[in-house]
Amino acid sequence: MSMLGPYASWNKETGYAVWDHPTAEYTGIFERINVGIKGIIHVGMWDFVEYGCYTKLVGNKVVGVEANPEVYRTMAKPVADKWGFKCFNEFTSDKDGEVRNFYFAGEGSSLYQGQPAWNKHTSIKVQTKTLATVLDENNIDPAEYDFLNIDAEGSELDILKGYERYLEHVNVIAVSYTHLRAHETVLDLVCRLLLE
């Protein structure tokens, strides 16, 4: 879950949803760093609870990508369709056309199997695409999307690498790091990508 401000979260530990606290005072990330954004790319949509925040920030200038086919069909796409967001069911990584396993495990489905404790044993064979290719194939101008939010359960670095040629358009990157490999931090991820 990206913590763009209380209106982006339903977790009472980290922020308040507007339906629980409609008059809550908040300072979201974009206010804190004084950056306005034009459009949002969100990889790892799940139930796309951020839609309320996104519509306030950029209207319907949102591109969502969700890999899990069932989650895409039943949760992500219906929300995207309702709000007029572009939405795609793709397995984004650092290479196009690579055949890989996509592992299922509740909310943690990913191209990254992870630790044995995550219990990701069920998988399907999928073909990967880079995020850059997803935009290219759908005639989406990357210059119109300057906030990149990635929550891909361990595949974040690969997704960033697959978007490298368009990173110059991004002003803010939010990366969920709950399931990153233990030796990686968000800073390591971005710095390593930029230095390669």
NORVEN-V51681 format. One line per field, one symbol per residue. ss: DSSP state (a for helix, b for strand, c for the rest). psi: psi as a letter, one per 30 degrees, with the letter a starting at -180 (. if undefined). burial: # if it has 16 or more other C-alpha atoms within 10 Angstrom, else .. Layout:
ss: ???
psi: ???
burial: ???
This chain:
ss: cccccaaaccccccccccccccccccccaaaaaccccccbbbbcccccccaaaaaaaacccbbbbcccaaaaaaaaaaaaaaaccbbbccbbbcccccbbbbbbcaaacbcccccaaacccbbbbbbbbbaaaaaaaccccaaaccbbbbcccccaaaaaaccaaaaaaccbbbbccccccccccaaaaaaaaaac
psi: kkifleffkgjffflkkffeifgkkljleeeeghkklelkkjkiecghffeeeeeeegbgikkkkkejeeeeefeeeeeeeegglkkkjlikafkkgkklkjkkibfgklfjealeffhjfkllklklkleeeeeefghkjfffjgkjjkighfgeeeeeefgefgfffkfkkkkkgeglkefkleeeeeeeeff.
burial: ##########....####.........#........#.################..#.##########..##..######..#.############...#####...#######.....#..#..##########......#.#####################.##..#.######.##.....#..##......
